[in-house]
Amino acid sequence: MLKEGKFGYKEATSLIVITISSKAFFTSPSSVTKLVGTAGWYMTLISAAVAALMFLFLYLVLKRFSGKNIMEINDIVLGRFAGSLLSFVFCAFLLIIASINMREFTEILKVFVLPESPPSYIMAIFLLSVVSLAFAGLETLARYAKLLIYLLGAGFIIVVLLSIPNFRMHRLFPILGRGIDKTIINGILRCSFYGDAALLGIIAVSLQGAKEIKKIGLYGIFISGLITSLSLFSFGMVFPYSTAHELASPMYAMAANVHLGGFLQHLEPIFVFLWNFTSFIEVAALFYGALMIYCHIFRITDKRPVILPMGTLLFCLNLIPKGIHDVFSGYVQTIRTWGWILYFLPSIFVLIIAVIRKKKGASESG
């Protein structure tokens, strides 16, 4: 039987940071450039601030019902049927997000690294890693994230530092991009980029109370915001706008653009290392979150028999997009813009209903 176990602040923060910031390695930077021009590097900080504010409502719900996860709270506040329905919607949403992120990774890997390989082959190998991490359990996944975050952080910093000779400050102008109004509006809407912090509501029982969850969530969003902002800032200084918004993976292109003498060129292998492991952790975290919700709804105590069928469903969802254009222009951008509705609004709704119905668990300071 899989047990979630207990793990600490560093493990949970590492898991959240990797899950959120890995999206900066894919199509998000070029999409942001299309939306707001050269203002992307600080637009994402607006998104992080909005996401942190929305996350506080989840914290208030968890604080009100100390020792419960969000699925248990939904059942208490809304009743068994309505609570399970809301949880099931979030479960389906997480599985769809995992499939979109996995397909995005597959398409970019096919473009840059494995052009001759069929997408199904790449997806099968990826899914094998995700399923293996799911069988290892949540605690193992979190400790694995803590182990890797130092290596991943070092690799990211190396790529940025070695790209400094290619920086051109004038490429960040006009500083307001396409207008401050578009920057603020898109910054608010794209708070979905940081929505994976909502996973903390699912794994709340494995953490050390609401006060720690608040700290993990806010620090995770803050650190992810800095990483994403630095990515967009660096990418904006390496590539002119006319080129930047056409790149499928700007960070990969930035690594490939490093030329320091005859012996230090083409850092794509470092980036691919970053890419693979962050993507495995990100999709595995979302997949395991969906698994936990599903097993709670149907009162399944042993999660292991559910992993392979749910993994098969994840693989099938990956086959729905017709091609790379559908993935990037359709699914990914829709989720980045409107995902906040399912990431953050349910906890606000549940908190309001709990206050109206005077539902409350054991009190906890924090």
C-alpha positions as a Markdown table, in Angstrom:
| # | Residue | x | y | z |
|---|---|---|---|---|
| 1 | Met | 0.0 | 0.0 | 0.0 |
| 2 | Leu | 1.3 | 3.5 | -0.9 |
| 3 | Lys | 1.5 | 5.9 | 2.0 |
| 4 | Glu | 2.1 | 9.6 | 1.4 |
| 5 | Gly | 4.3 | 9.8 | 4.5 |
| 6 | Lys | 5.6 | 13.0 | 6.1 |
| 7 | Phe | 8.2 | 15.4 | 4.6 |
| 8 | Gly | 9.5 | 18.8 | 5.5 |
| 9 | Tyr | 9.5 | 22.4 | 4.3 |
| 10 | Lys | 12.5 | 22.0 | 2.0 |
| 11 | Glu | 11.2 | 19.0 | 0.2 |
| 12 | Ala | 7.7 | 20.5 | -0.4 |
| 13 | Thr | 9.2 | 23.9 | -1.5 |
| 14 | Ser | 11.5 | 22.1 | -4.0 |
| 15 | Leu | 8.6 | 20.2 | -5.4 |
| 16 | Ile | 6.5 | 23.3 | -5.9 |
| 17 | Val | 9.4 | 25.4 | -7.3 |
| 18 | Ile | 10.3 | 22.7 | -9.9 |
| 19 | Thr | 6.7 | 22.1 | -10.8 |
| 20 | Ile | 6.0 | 25.7 | -11.5 |
| 21 | Ser | 9.3 | 27.0 | -13.0 |
| 22 | Ser | 9.8 | 24.1 | -15.4 |
| 23 | Lys | 7.2 | 25.8 | -17.7 |
| 24 | Ala | 9.7 | 28.6 | -18.3 |
| 25 | Phe | 11.8 | 26.1 | -20.3 |
| 26 | Phe | 9.0 | 25.5 | -22.9 |
| 27 | Thr | 6.8 | 27.8 | -25.0 |
| 28 | Ser | 5.7 | 30.2 | -22.3 |
| 29 | Pro | 8.5 | 32.8 | -22.8 |
| 30 | Ser | 7.8 | 33.2 | -26.6 |
| 31 | Ser | 4.0 | 33.3 | -25.9 |
| 32 | Val | 4.5 | 36.0 | -23.3 |
| 33 | Thr | 6.6 | 38.0 | -25.8 |
| 34 | Lys | 3.8 | 37.8 | -28.3 |
| 35 | Leu | 1.4 | 39.2 | -25.7 |
| 36 | Val | 3.3 | 42.0 | -24.0 |
| 37 | Gly | 6.5 | 42.4 | -26.1 |
| 38 | Thr | 9.6 | 43.3 | -24.0 |
| 39 | Ala | 7.7 | 43.6 | -20.7 |
| 40 | Gly | 7.5 | 39.9 | -20.1 |
| 41 | Trp | 10.2 | 39.8 | -17.4 |
| 42 | Tyr | 8.2 | 41.9 | -15.0 |
| 43 | Met | 4.7 | 40.8 | -16.2 |
| 44 | Thr | 5.4 | 37.4 | -14.7 |
| 45 | Leu | 6.1 | 39.1 | -11.3 |
| 46 | Ile | 2.6 | 40.6 | -11.5 |
| 47 | Ser | 1.3 | 37.0 | -12.2 |
| 48 | Ala | 3.3 | 35.7 | -9.2 |
| 49 | Ala | 1.9 | 38.5 | -6.9 |
| 50 | Val | -1.7 | 37.7 | -8.0 |
| 51 | Ala | -1.1 | 34.0 | -7.6 |
| 52 | Ala | 0.3 | 34.5 | -4.0 |
| 53 | Leu | -2.8 | 36.5 | -3.1 |
| 54 | Met | -5.1 | 33.8 | -4.5 |
| 55 | Phe | -3.1 | 31.1 | -2.7 |
| 56 | Leu | -3.8 | 32.8 | 0.6 |
| 57 | Phe | -7.5 | 31.8 | 0.3 |
| 58 | Leu | -6.4 | 28.2 | 0.1 |
| 59 | Tyr | -4.3 | 28.7 | 3.2 |
| 60 | Leu | -7.3 | 30.2 | 5.0 |
| 61 | Val | -9.4 | 27.2 | 4.2 |
| 62 | Leu | -6.7 | 24.8 | 5.3 |
| 63 | Lys | -6.2 | 26.8 | 8.5 |
| 64 | Arg | -9.9 | 26.7 | 9.2 |
| 65 | Phe | -9.9 | 22.9 | 9.0 |
| 66 | Ser | -6.6 | 22.0 | 10.6 |
| 67 | Gly | -5.2 | 18.5 | 9.7 |
| 68 | Lys | -7.4 | 18.1 | 6.6 |
| 69 | Asn | -6.6 | 18.1 | 3.0 |
| 70 | Ile | -8.8 | 20.0 | 0.4 |
| 71 | Met | -10.8 | 16.9 | -0.6 |
| 72 | Glu | -11.8 | 16.2 | 3.0 |
| 73 | Ile | -12.7 | 19.9 | 3.5 |
| 74 | Asn | -14.8 | 19.8 | 0.3 |
| 75 | Asp | -16.8 | 16.9 | 1.8 |
| 76 | Ile | -17.2 | 18.6 | 5.1 |
| 77 | Val | -18.3 | 21.9 | 3.7 |
| 78 | Leu | -20.4 | 20.9 | 0.7 |
| 79 | Gly | -21.5 | 17.5 | 1.6 |
| 80 | Arg | -20.4 | 14.1 | 0.3 |
| 81 | Phe | -21.9 | 14.3 | -3.1 |
| 82 | Ala | -21.2 | 18.0 | -4.0 |
| 83 | Gly | -17.7 | 17.8 | -2.4 |
| 84 | Ser | -16.8 | 14.7 | -4.4 |
| 85 | Leu | -18.1 | 16.3 | -7.6 |
| 86 | Leu | -15.9 | 19.4 | -7.0 |
| 87 | Ser | -12.9 | 17.2 | -6.2 |
| 88 | Phe | -13.5 | 15.1 | -9.3 |
| 89 | Val | -13.5 | 18.2 | -11.5 |
| 90 | Phe | -10.2 | 19.2 | -10.0 |
| 91 | Cys | -8.8 | 15.7 | -10.5 |
| 92 | Ala | -9.8 | 15.7 | -14.2 |
| 93 | Phe | -8.3 | 19.2 | -14.5 |
| 94 | Leu | -4.9 | 18.1 | -13.1 |
| 95 | Leu | -4.8 | 15.1 | -15.4 |
| 96 | Ile | -5.5 | 17.3 | -18.4 |
| 97 | Ile | -2.8 | 19.7 | -17.3 |
| 98 | Ala | -0.3 | 16.8 | -16.9 |
| 99 | Ser | -1.2 | 15.6 | -20.4 |
| 100 | Ile | -0.8 | 19.0 | -21.9 |
| 101 | Asn | 2.6 | 19.6 | -20.3 |
| 102 | Met | 3.7 | 16.1 | -21.3 |
| 103 | Arg | 2.7 | 16.6 | -24.9 |
| 104 | Glu | 4.4 | 20.1 | -24.9 |
| 105 | Phe | 7.6 | 18.4 | -23.8 |
| 106 | Thr | 7.2 | 15.7 | -26.4 |
| 107 | Glu | 6.7 | 18.1 | -29.3 |
| 108 | Ile | 9.7 | 20.3 | -28.3 |
| 109 | Leu | 11.9 | 17.3 | -27.8 |
| 110 | Lys | 10.9 | 16.0 | -31.2 |
| 111 | Val | 11.7 | 19.3 | -32.8 |
| 112 | Phe | 15.2 | 19.8 | -31.2 |
| 113 | Val | 16.5 | 16.4 | -30.2 |
| 114 | Leu | 14.6 | 13.5 | -31.7 |
| 115 | Pro | 13.2 | 14.6 | -35.0 |
| 116 | Glu | 12.9 | 11.1 | -36.4 |
| 117 | Ser | 11.2 | 9.5 | -33.4 |
| 118 | Pro | 7.4 | 9.2 | -33.4 |
| 119 | Pro | 5.7 | 11.1 | -30.6 |
| 120 | Ser | 4.1 | 8.0 | -29.1 |
| 121 | Tyr | 7.6 | 6.5 | -28.5 |
| 122 | Ile | 8.8 | 9.7 | -26.6 |
| 123 | Met | 5.5 | 9.7 | -24.7 |
| 124 | Ala | 5.8 | 6.1 | -23.7 |
| 125 | Ile | 9.4 | 6.6 | -22.3 |
| 126 | Phe | 8.2 | 9.7 | -20.5 |
| 127 | Leu | 5.2 | 7.9 | -19.1 |
| 128 | Leu | 7.4 | 5.1 | -17.8 |
| 129 | Ser | 9.3 | 7.6 | -15.7 |
| 130 | Val | 6.1 | 9.2 | -14.4 |
| 131 | Val | 4.5 | 5.9 | -13.4 |
| 132 | Ser | 7.8 | 4.8 | -11.7 |
| 133 | Leu | 7.8 | 7.9 | -9.6 |
| 134 | Ala | 4.1 | 7.4 | -8.8 |
| 135 | Phe | 4.8 | 3.8 | -7.6 |
| 136 | Ala | 7.6 | 5.2 | -5.4 |
| 137 | Gly | 5.1 | 7.4 | -3.6 |
| 138 | Leu | 4.7 | 11.1 | -2.7 |
| 139 | Glu | 7.4 | 11.2 | -0.1 |
| 140 | Thr | 10.0 | 9.7 | -2.5 |
| 141 | Leu | 8.9 | 12.2 | -5.2 |
| 142 | Ala | 9.3 | 15.2 | -2.8 |
| 143 | Arg | 12.8 | 14.0 | -1.6 |
| 144 | Tyr | 13.8 | 13.4 | -5.2 |
| 145 | Ala | 12.8 | 17.0 | -5.9 |
| 146 | Lys | 14.9 | 18.3 | -3.0 |
| 147 | Leu | 17.9 | 16.3 | -4.2 |
| 148 | Leu | 17.7 | 17.5 | -7.8 |
| 149 | Ile | 16.8 | 21.2 | -7.2 |
| 150 | Tyr | 20.4 | 22.1 | -6.4 |
| 151 | Leu | 21.7 | 20.4 | -9.6 |
| 152 | Leu | 18.9 | 21.9 | -11.7 |
| 153 | Gly | 19.5 | 25.4 | -10.1 |
| 154 | Ala | 23.2 | 25.2 | -10.8 |
| 155 | Gly | 22.6 | 24.1 | -14.4 |
| 156 | Phe | 20.2 | 27.0 | -15.0 |
| 157 | Ile | 22.6 | 29.6 | -13.5 |
| 158 | Ile | 25.4 | 28.2 | -15.7 |
| 159 | Val | 23.4 | 28.7 | -18.8 |
| 160 | Val | 22.4 | 32.2 | -17.9 |
| 161 | Leu | 26.0 | 33.2 | -16.9 |
| 162 | Leu | 27.5 | 31.8 | -20.0 |
| 163 | Ser | 24.9 | 33.7 | -22.1 |
| 164 | Ile | 26.0 | 37.1 | -20.7 |
| 165 | Pro | 28.3 | 37.9 | -23.6 |
| 166 | Asn | 25.3 | 37.7 | -25.9 |
| 167 | Phe | 23.2 | 40.1 | -23.8 |
| 168 | Arg | 22.2 | 43.4 | -25.5 |
| 169 | Met | 20.5 | 45.8 | -23.1 |
| 170 | His | 18.8 | 47.7 | -25.9 |
| 171 | Arg | 16.7 | 44.6 | -26.7 |
| 172 | Leu | 14.7 | 45.2 | -23.5 |
| 173 | Phe | 13.3 | 48.5 | -24.9 |
| 174 | Pro | 10.6 | 49.8 | -25.1 |
| 175 | Ile | 10.5 | 49.0 | -21.4 |
| 176 | Leu | 6.6 | 49.1 | -21.3 |
| 177 | Gly | 6.4 | 46.6 | -24.1 |
| 178 | Arg | 3.0 | 46.8 | -25.8 |
| 179 | Gly | 1.6 | 49.0 | -23.2 |
| 180 | Ile | 1.3 | 48.9 | -19.4 |
| 181 | Asp | -2.4 | 48.1 | -19.6 |
| 182 | Lys | -1.8 | 44.9 | -21.6 |
| 183 | Thr | 1.0 | 44.0 | -19.3 |
| 184 | Ile | -1.1 | 44.3 | -16.1 |
| 185 | Ile | -4.2 | 42.6 | -17.7 |
| 186 | Asn | -2.1 | 39.6 | -19.0 |
| 187 | Gly | -0.1 | 39.5 | -15.8 |
| 188 | Ile | -3.4 | 39.1 | -13.8 |
| 189 | Leu | -4.8 | 36.5 | -16.2 |
| 190 | Arg | -1.7 | 34.4 | -16.4 |
| 191 | Cys | -1.5 | 33.9 | -12.7 |
| 192 | Ser | -2.4 | 30.3 | -13.8 |
| 193 | Phe | 1.3 | 29.9 | -14.5 |
| 194 | Tyr | 1.8 | 29.6 | -10.7 |
| 195 | Gly | -1.4 | 27.6 | -10.1 |
| 196 | Asp | 0.5 | 24.4 | -9.3 |
| 197 | Ala | 0.9 | 25.8 | -5.8 |
| 198 | Ala | -2.7 | 24.5 | -5.3 |
| 199 | Leu | -1.2 | 21.0 | -5.1 |
| 200 | Leu | -0.3 | 21.9 | -1.5 |
| 201 | Gly | -4.0 | 21.6 | -0.6 |
| 202 | Ile | -4.0 | 18.0 | -1.8 |
| 203 | Ile | -0.9 | 17.0 | 0.1 |
| 204 | Ala | -1.6 | 19.0 | 3.2 |
| 205 | Val | -1.8 | 16.0 | 5.5 |
| 206 | Ser | 1.9 | 15.2 | 4.7 |
| 207 | Leu | 3.0 | 18.7 | 5.8 |
| 208 | Gln | 3.4 | 20.2 | 9.2 |
| 209 | Gly | 0.2 | 22.3 | 9.5 |
| 210 | Ala | -1.3 | 25.4 | 7.8 |
| 211 | Lys | 1.4 | 27.7 | 9.0 |
| 212 | Glu | 4.1 | 25.7 | 7.2 |
| 213 | Ile | 1.8 | 25.3 | 4.1 |
| 214 | Lys | 1.5 | 29.1 | 3.9 |
| 215 | Lys | 5.3 | 29.5 | 4.1 |
| 216 | Ile | 5.9 | 26.8 | 1.4 |
| 217 | Gly | 3.3 | 28.2 | -0.9 |
| 218 | Leu | 4.4 | 31.8 | -0.7 |
| 219 | Tyr | 8.1 | 31.0 | -0.9 |
| 220 | Gly | 7.5 | 28.5 | -3.7 |
| 221 | Ile | 5.7 | 31.2 | -5.8 |
| 222 | Phe | 8.3 | 33.8 | -4.9 |
| 223 | Ile | 11.3 | 31.7 | -5.9 |
| 224 | Ser | 9.5 | 30.5 | -9.1 |
| 225 | Gly | 8.7 | 34.1 | -9.9 |
| 226 | Leu | 12.4 | 35.1 | -9.7 |
| 227 | Ile | 13.5 | 32.1 | -11.8 |
| 228 | Thr | 10.9 | 32.8 | -14.5 |
| 229 | Ser | 11.6 | 36.5 | -14.5 |
| 230 | Leu | 15.3 | 35.9 | -14.8 |
| 231 | Ser | 14.6 | 33.5 | -17.7 |
| 232 | Leu | 12.5 | 36.0 | -19.5 |
| 233 | Phe | 15.0 | 38.8 | -18.8 |
| 234 | Ser | 18.0 | 36.8 | -20.1 |
| 235 | Phe | 16.1 | 35.5 | -23.1 |
| 236 | Gly | 14.9 | 39.1 | -23.9 |
| 237 | Met | 18.5 | 40.4 | -23.9 |
| 238 | Val | 19.8 | 37.5 | -26.1 |
| 239 | Phe | 17.2 | 37.6 | -28.9 |
| 240 | Pro | 15.5 | 40.6 | -30.5 |
| 241 | Tyr | 11.7 | 40.7 | -30.4 |
| 242 | Ser | 11.4 | 39.8 | -34.1 |
| 243 | Thr | 13.1 | 36.4 | -33.4 |
| 244 | Ala | 12.0 | 35.8 | -29.8 |
| 245 | His | 8.3 | 35.3 | -30.3 |
| 246 | Glu | 9.0 | 32.7 | -33.0 |
| 247 | Leu | 11.1 | 30.3 | -30.9 |
| 248 | Ala | 9.5 | 27.1 | -29.7 |
| 249 | Ser | 11.9 | 26.8 | -26.7 |
| 250 | Pro | 13.8 | 30.1 | -26.1 |
| 251 | Met | 15.9 | 28.7 | -23.2 |
| 252 | Tyr | 17.1 | 25.8 | -25.4 |
| 253 | Ala | 17.9 | 28.3 | -28.2 |
| 254 | Met | 19.8 | 30.5 | -25.6 |
| 255 | Ala | 21.9 | 27.5 | -24.5 |
| 256 | Ala | 22.6 | 26.6 | -28.1 |
| 257 | Asn | 23.7 | 30.2 | -28.8 |
| 258 | Val | 26.6 | 30.1 | -26.3 |
| 259 | His | 30.0 | 30.4 | -28.0 |
| 260 | Leu | 33.0 | 31.1 | -25.7 |
| 261 | Gly | 36.1 | 30.2 | -27.6 |
| 262 | Gly | 36.7 | 26.9 | -29.3 |
| 263 | Phe | 36.1 | 24.7 | -26.3 |
| 264 | Leu | 32.9 | 26.1 | -24.8 |
| 265 | Gln | 30.1 | 26.0 | -27.2 |
| 266 | His | 26.6 | 24.6 | -27.5 |
| 267 | Leu | 25.3 | 23.9 | -24.0 |
| 268 | Glu | 22.2 | 22.1 | -25.2 |
| 269 | Pro | 23.2 | 18.9 | -23.2 |
| 270 | Ile | 23.0 | 20.9 | -19.9 |
| 271 | Phe | 19.7 | 22.3 | -20.9 |
| 272 | Val | 18.3 | 18.9 | -21.9 |
| 273 | Phe | 19.4 | 17.6 | -18.5 |
| 274 | Leu | 17.4 | 20.4 | -16.9 |
| 275 | Trp | 14.6 | 19.9 | -19.2 |
| 276 | Asn | 14.1 | 16.2 | -18.7 |
| 277 | Phe | 14.3 | 16.0 | -14.9 |
| 278 | Thr | 12.1 | 19.1 | -14.3 |
| 279 | Ser | 9.5 | 17.8 | -16.7 |
| 280 | Phe | 9.5 | 14.3 | -15.1 |
| 281 | Ile | 8.9 | 15.9 | -11.6 |
| 282 | Glu | 6.3 | 18.4 | -12.8 |
| 283 | Val | 4.1 | 15.8 | -14.6 |
| 284 | Ala | 4.6 | 13.2 | -11.8 |
| 285 | Ala | 3.5 | 15.8 | -9.2 |
| 286 | Leu | 0.3 | 16.6 | -11.2 |
| 287 | Phe | -0.3 | 13.0 | -11.9 |
| 288 | Tyr | 0.1 | 12.0 | -8.3 |
| 289 | Gly | -2.2 | 14.8 | -7.2 |
| 290 | Ala | -4.9 | 13.6 | -9.6 |
| 291 | Leu | -4.3 | 10.0 | -8.2 |
| 292 | Met | -4.8 | 11.1 | -4.6 |
| 293 | Ile | -8.0 | 12.9 | -5.4 |
| 294 | Tyr | -9.4 | 10.0 | -7.3 |
| 295 | Cys | -8.6 | 7.5 | -4.6 |
| 296 | His | -10.2 | 9.8 | -2.0 |
| 297 | Ile | -13.4 | 10.2 | -3.9 |
| 298 | Phe | -13.9 | 6.4 | -4.4 |
| 299 | Arg | -12.4 | 5.5 | -1.0 |
| 300 | Ile | -9.6 | 3.5 | -2.5 |
| 301 | Thr | -7.0 | 2.8 | 0.2 |
| 302 | Asp | -4.3 | 1.2 | -2.0 |
| 303 | Lys | -3.4 | 3.5 | -4.9 |
| 304 | Arg | -1.1 | 1.0 | -6.7 |
| 305 | Pro | -3.8 | -0.7 | -8.7 |
| 306 | Val | -5.0 | 2.7 | -10.0 |
| 307 | Ile | -1.6 | 3.9 | -11.2 |
| 308 | Leu | -1.4 | 1.9 | -14.5 |
| 309 | Pro | -5.0 | 2.6 | -15.6 |
| 310 | Met | -4.6 | 6.3 | -14.9 |
| 311 | Gly | -1.3 | 6.2 | -16.7 |
| 312 | Thr | -3.0 | 4.7 | -19.7 |
| 313 | Leu | -5.6 | 7.5 | -19.6 |
| 314 | Leu | -2.8 | 10.0 | -19.4 |
| 315 | Phe | -1.2 | 8.5 | -22.5 |
| 316 | Cys | -4.5 | 8.6 | -24.4 |
| 317 | Leu | -5.1 | 12.2 | -23.5 |
| 318 | Asn | -1.7 | 13.0 | -25.0 |
| 319 | Leu | -2.9 | 11.7 | -28.3 |
| 320 | Ile | -5.9 | 14.1 | -28.6 |
| 321 | Pro | -3.9 | 17.2 | -30.0 |
| 322 | Lys | -3.5 | 16.9 | -33.7 |
| 323 | Gly | 0.0 | 18.4 | -33.8 |
| 324 | Ile | 2.4 | 20.9 | -32.5 |
| 325 | His | 0.2 | 23.9 | -33.5 |
| 326 | Asp | -2.7 | 22.6 | -31.5 |
| 327 | Val | -0.6 | 22.1 | -28.5 |
| 328 | Phe | 1.2 | 25.4 | -28.4 |
| 329 | Ser | -1.5 | 27.8 | -29.8 |
| 330 | Gly | -4.5 | 26.1 | -28.4 |
| 331 | Tyr | -4.2 | 24.0 | -25.3 |
| 332 | Val | -1.2 | 25.5 | -23.6 |
| 333 | Gln | -2.2 | 29.1 | -24.0 |
| 334 | Thr | -5.8 | 28.4 | -23.0 |
| 335 | Ile | -4.6 | 26.8 | -19.8 |
| 336 | Arg | -2.1 | 29.6 | -19.1 |
| 337 | Thr | -4.8 | 32.2 | -19.5 |
| 338 | Trp | -7.9 | 30.6 | -17.9 |
| 339 | Gly | -6.5 | 27.9 | -15.6 |
| 340 | Trp | -6.8 | 30.1 | -12.6 |
| 341 | Ile | -10.6 | 29.5 | -12.6 |
| 342 | Leu | -10.0 | 25.9 | -11.5 |
| 343 | Tyr | -6.7 | 26.4 | -9.7 |
| 344 | Phe | -7.9 | 29.1 | -7.3 |
| 345 | Leu | -11.6 | 29.9 | -7.4 |
| 346 | Pro | -12.8 | 26.6 | -5.8 |
| 347 | Ser | -10.9 | 27.3 | -2.5 |
| 348 | Ile | -12.5 | 30.8 | -2.4 |
| 349 | Phe | -15.9 | 29.3 | -3.0 |
| 350 | Val | -15.4 | 26.7 | -0.3 |
| 351 | Leu | -14.2 | 29.3 | 2.2 |
| 352 | Ile | -17.2 | 31.5 | 1.6 |
| 353 | Ile | -19.6 | 28.5 | 2.0 |
| 354 | Ala | -17.7 | 27.4 | 5.2 |
| 355 | Val | -18.1 | 30.9 | 6.7 |
| 356 | Ile | -21.8 | 31.0 | 5.8 |
| 357 | Arg | -22.6 | 27.6 | 7.1 |
| 358 | Lys | -20.3 | 28.1 | 10.1 |
| 359 | Lys | -18.3 | 25.0 | 9.3 |
| 360 | Lys | -15.0 | 24.8 | 11.1 |
| 361 | Gly | -12.4 | 22.3 | 12.2 |
| 362 | Ala | -9.9 | 22.4 | 15.0 |
| 363 | Ser | -8.4 | 25.9 | 15.3 |
| 364 | Glu | -4.7 | 26.4 | 14.5 |
| 365 | Ser | -2.6 | 29.5 | 14.9 |
| 366 | Gly | -0.7 | 30.7 | 11.8 |
